[in-house]
Amino acid sequence: MRDIRDKISSETQNMTFEELKAYIKQKLADNQTKPVGQMQ
């Protein structure tokens, strides 16, 4: 868990809020995962 968290932190450390939102959206799409609350 720590390794994954550290990897994400290093990948996103200099991102703006908009870049971070795009990063999360892309990662969710890559994994075909829906955000919590949108499980339908």
CORLIN-V21907 format. One record per residue. N is the residue number from 1. RES is the residue in three letters. PSI is psi in radians with two decimals (none if undefined). OMEGA is omega in whole degrees, 0 to 359 (999 if undefined). D_CENTER is the distance of its C-alpha to the mean C-alpha in Angstrom with 1 decimal. Layout:
((N & RES & PSI & OMEGA & D_CENTER) (N & RES & PSI & OMEGA & D_CENTER))
//
This chain:
((1 & MET & -0.76 & 181 & 14.5) (2 & ARG & -0.71 & 179 & 15.3) (3 & ASP & -0.74 & 180 & 14.8) (4 & ILE & -0.79 & 179 & 11.2) (5 & ARG & -0.73 & 179 & 10.5) (6 & ASP & -0.68 & 179 & 12.7) (7 & LYS & -0.80 & 179 & 11.1) (8 & ILE & -0.74 & 180 & 7.6) (9 & SER & -0.74 & 181 & 10.0) (10 & SER & -0.58 & 179 & 12.2) (11 & GLU & -0.48 & 187 & 9.8) (12 & THR & 0.06 & 189 & 8.8) (13 & GLN & -0.54 & 182 & 12.2) (14 & ASN & 0.30 & 182 & 14.0) (15 & MET & 2.58 & 171 & 11.8) (16 & THR & 3.00 & 179 & 13.2) (17 & PHE & -0.72 & 180 & 11.8) (18 & GLU & -0.73 & 178 & 12.0) (19 & GLU & -0.67 & 179 & 10.3) (20 & LEU & -0.72 & 177 & 7.3) (21 & LYS & -0.73 & 179 & 7.5) (22 & ALA & -0.68 & 178 & 8.1) (23 & TYR & -0.82 & 180 & 5.4) (24 & ILE & -0.78 & 180 & 3.0) (25 & LYS & -0.73 & 180 & 6.5) (26 & GLN & -0.75 & 180 & 7.2) (27 & LYS & -0.69 & 178 & 5.2) (28 & LEU & -0.70 & 179 & 6.8) (29 & ALA & -0.70 & 179 & 9.8) (30 & ASP & -0.65 & 182 & 10.2) (31 & ASN & 0.01 & 183 & 10.4) (32 & GLN & 0.76 & 181 & 12.3) (33 & THR & 2.45 & 176 & 10.7) (34 & LYS & 2.54 & 176 & 11.4) (35 & PRO & 2.70 & 177 & 10.2) (36 & VAL & 2.37 & 181 & 12.8) (37 & GLY & -0.14 & 180 & 16.0) (38 & GLN & 0.76 & 187 & 15.7) (39 & MET & 0.09 & 183 & 17.0) (40 & GLN & none & 999 & 20.1))
//
